[in-house]
Every structure is written in C-alpha cells, then in structure tokens.
Amino acid sequence: MTAEERAELVADIISAIHAATPPITEDETRWVRQAIQLQCDRAKFRKAIIEKTLAGLIWAALAGLGYMFIDWATLHGLRKWS
C-alpha cells in the first residue's frame, strides 16, 4: 500500500465515520454536560467524605494515645490527672 492509497483510505474511513454518526441535539448536549457535572460533584463528595473520615481516625488515634499515656503515668506513680 502506497502512501497515497493509505491517505485515501484514511480519508474514506473518516468520511464514513462522520456520515454514520449524526450530530447530537442541543438537549442531548445539555444532558451530557449535566451528567459530567454530576460525576464531578460525586467525585468531590467522595473525596470530602474520605478526608473527613481520615481526619476523624487521626483524632481518635491521638485521643487513644493520650489516654494510654495518662493510664501509663498513673500506673507508674505519677499524680492523678483528674
């Protein structure tokens, strides 16, 4: 296949694709944009939930470490923390 034949084949394929797919209407375009926006909003919501969950886990771990330290200090004769 020569370069000219290849270019002609590519052009024929492109024109066949354009002829086979009708352009979408304005309503379909609006629906696609709304669907894309909805997916973006869902991704932001998921990200926010993950961030808040991780922050809560970190605070719970810090509180647990603080409680363990106070318990250790009380068991080793340091004054009461109350």
ABEGO torsion letter per residue (X at the ends): XBAAAAAAAAAAAAAAAAAABBBBBAAAAAAAAAAAAAAAAAAAAAAAAAAAAAAAAAAAAAAAAAAAAAAAAAAAGBBBAX
